[in-house]
Amino acid sequence: MSQKTKQHPFVRLLSYARHHRKRVIFASIFSILNKIVDLAPPALIGVAVDIVVEQQNSLLARLGVPDVFTQLLVLGVITLIIWILESLFDYLNRLIWRGLAQTIEHELRISTYAHVQSLDLSYFEDQSTGSLMSIINDDVNQLERFLDIGANSLLQVATTVIVISAAFFMLAPSVAWMALMPVPVIIYGSMWFQKQIGPRYRAVREQVSILNSQLSNNLSGITTIKSFTAEDHEVERIRSESHAYEHYNRRAIVLSAAFTPIIRMAIVAGFLAILIFGGNLVLQGGLAVAAYSTMVFMTQRLLWPLTTLGETFDLYQRAMASTARIMDLLDVETELFDGDVVLPTAEVKGEVVFDDVYFEYKNGAKVIKGLNFTIGAGDTAAIVGSTGAGKSTIIKLILRLYEVTKGAILLDGHDLRDLKMKDLRDAIGLVSQDVFLFHGTVRENIAYGTFEASDEAIIAAAKVAEAHEFIIGLPQGYDTIVGERGQKLSGGQRQRISIARAILKDPPVLVLDEATSSVDNETEAAIQRSLERIIVGRTTIVIAHRLSTIRHADVIFVVENGRIIERGRHEDLLTMNGLYAALWRVQTGETIHALQVRE
């Protein structure tokens, strides 16, 4: 366990906010000043009583203001100034604290999201989208609420205790301790409360994560839910998770709601002590009436704000539960480290070499077992095989989405582990079978990754991908919103936009993972004609189930159980009469002999 993870979440939060030290200091100063002037009115009441009772012998008279009416006017001016200052300091502390809360919330959310993006692909395979969303959004918001309200509240309570305690011991040390007697009880009770409620709020945050995950999963799969008429089933699943969330929240509420009434009983003890024993001291002549009036009002001002500790600690514990989850996420380390070698895209020739490559997942499943092959710069290579043979894993290894377990993959003689990851991925254009389009326009989706592309370049790429005709037929053409994950488009349309995106990127290495799997035969033929033009001069790696699409490849690798069992050109593989030939017969229904005669 690292030193960071041993630290309390609050300590780590402070260290994270250290570059906002000046703003924290100013916000704290204004909070303290606001509370000091806020405590002045009870003292002013005492001065008013002193003026009315003592008149020419009052405090202000001894300070050089003998006339009673003038004393009241002076007191009025002082009161006005104090109220103006209180309003000013209240405005300033709220402005800075809330601005600071928003800034830290923004920075922490961006930092957390950036960190999540840097994590290995294997991490996301074990995590749900809803859980990550809960941390990046809900937990960061929870932290913002504490910074917005709780920090200021804690400072003002502390200022209240210090200022009023000092005033009491100056006015009447013999009874001051009675007013302060409940304070240790309240502080101890608050600490006990904090310890007890912390685990309950952590359980609440975890259940929020589970609920968000289920909701996210259901909304993503709404088509499947409807097609299987499983709406009632899913409502019950959400009801169950929501009920669990309600249960965990109720456990926390039962404890947090009891705090204020219990603390209130401790407060009344201190108030009664000052009321009775302070009043008796006045009757005995040991305490002035004005001082007694001030102490009665001050006792309430001292003790009553302590009831807000319950709400403040409530916010604090919620925030710490969220902070712990945020920091746990930030502590997740990537296993893929960036290399030092810079390889500009313009200098990439595109030779890809697999040198005795092995790969296995964390669960021990061995997927790639000793691959050795070379794809020459500018060549077109196809990878075929049955489902689960390891074809897609090979593509992920080339993109360095996973790290090889053993061996090395080379690009132009450079081990992928030595290259800057951005340079590597900039050099590769991927058209995946599982096309992902972002919620936005067709234009934005084609230009994704090539964000500064001109409209002319975007349209040219769409034409090459056989997408232009259907795009201009959409309601707003290239400005048509495609919907989340491109749900407003057909599978073939999404596929062609994905191809256009890769074409616009103009990479030296092009990877086509079942790039024409979602289009009809006519469109596939058109795309194949386009691809024949764009693959010229660039290394192209094709994964295909339709063998007709790769029959003209320079080399075809037949993969089975993580190994290459056959390799060669289309005609050579048919002659071998092995797995490739068998797959070809299944897809065409023709005999090898008949095919050879025809060719």
C-alpha positions, 0 to 999 in steps of 0.5 A: 500500500502506498503512502498516499493510500494510508493517509486520511481522505481529508489530508489527501484532499488538502494536499490536492487543494494546496495550489489554492492556498491563497484563496483558502486563506482569504476565504478563512479570514473573511469567515472569521471576520464575519463571525467576529462581527456577527457576535457583536450584537449581543455585546451591543445589547449589553452596552445599550443596557449599560447606557439605560441603567448607568446613564452618565456612569456608563462605559461610553460616558467614561470614554468621553461621551457624557450625554445619554442621547449622544451615547445612543446615537454613537451606539447606533452608528457603531451598530450600523457599521457592524451590520455593514461589515457583517454583510460585506464579510458574509458576501466575501466569504461565501463568494470565495468559498463557493468559487473555490468549491466550484474550482476544486470540483471542476479540477478534481472531475477533470483530473479523475476523468483524465486518469480514468482515460489513461488506465488500461483497457483491461481495467474497464473490463472489470468495471461498470460504466455506471460505477465510474460515472457515480464517482466522477459525477456524484462523488465529486458533487458531494465533495463540492457541497462540503467545500461550499458549506461545511468548511465555512461552518466549521471555521465559524463554529471554532471562531465562536467558541474562542471569541465568546470563551475569551469574553466570558472569562474577561467578564465573569471568570467565576461562572464562565466555566459553567457556560463552557461546560457542555462544549467538551460533551458536544465535541466528544459527541460529535467525534463519536457521531462522526465515527459511527456514521462514516461507515453508513455513508460509505455504504450509501455511496457504494449502493449509489454506484450499484444503482447507477450502474444498473440504470446505465446498463438498462438504458444502454440496452433499452432495445433488448429490454423492449424486444424481450418485453422485459420492462416489468422485470427490469423495473423490479431489478431497479426497485430492488436496488433503489430499495437497498439505497433507501435502506442504507440512507435510512440507517444513516438518517436515523443516526444523523437525525438524533444528533441535534436533539441530544446536543440541544440537551447539553446546550440547555444545561450551559444556558441554565447555569448562566441564567441561574448562577449568573443572575444570582451573582448580579443580585450579590453585586458581583456582576453588572447587569449589562455584563449579565445581559451580554452573557445570557445572549452570548451563551445562546450564541456560543452553544446554539451554533454547536447544534449545526455540527451535526449537519456539518459532520453529516456533510463532512462524512458524506464528503469523506466517503466520496473523497475516499472513492475518488482517491481510490480511483486515482490510486489505480495505476496503469500497467502500460507505460509510455515509451521515450521514442518519438516516431512522427506519423510522416516517417512511419513506413508501416512494417509490422513484426510479431516476434514470438508473441505470447499474451494471456489475460489476468485470469490466466486465459492464454489467447496468443501463443508464440506468434511469428510473422512479418507484414511488409511496409505497404502490404495488405495482410488478412487475418482469418479464423474461427470465433475466439481464435485471437484475431481481435486480440492481435489488433488490440496488441498492435494498438498496444491496448494490451501489453504482450506477456512475452516476446515483442511487436515491432513497428518499423523496427521499434518495439511498441513498448519503446514508442510514445503511445500517442505516436503509435496510435496516431500512425494507426487508423482503426475501423472496428466491427463494433462502431462507436459514434458520439452524440453529435453531427455526422460531420463531427463524427467523421472528423473525430480525431482529425478535428481541424479537417476542412469540410472539403476533406470530410466530404472527400473521405465520405465519398471514398467510404461510399457514405456521401450519398446517404449523408446528403439524404439525411434531414440536415445532411452532414449536420444531422445529429446521429444520436447516442452511439449513432442510434439514428443510423443503420448499422451499415451507415454507422460502418461507413461513417467509421470508415470515412473517419479512418480515411480522413485520418490518413494513417500509414497503417490501416486496420479493418476489423470486420469493416464491412460486416454491417453492410449489404452486398452492393455496398460492400462491393462499392466499399471494396472498390474504394478500399482498393484505392486507399490501401495503396501505399499503406500497410493494411491489416484486415480481419474478415469472416467474409473471405471474398473480401480478402482474396487479393491480400498479399498474405493471409494468416489463418489463426486457430487457438492463438497460433498461425496454422496456415499462411500464404496467398489465397490461391496457395491456401486453397491448394493446401486444402486446410482450414482456410479451404474448408472455410472457403467451401462453407462460404461459397458452396463450391469445390476447390477444383471447380474454383481453380478451373474457373480462375 
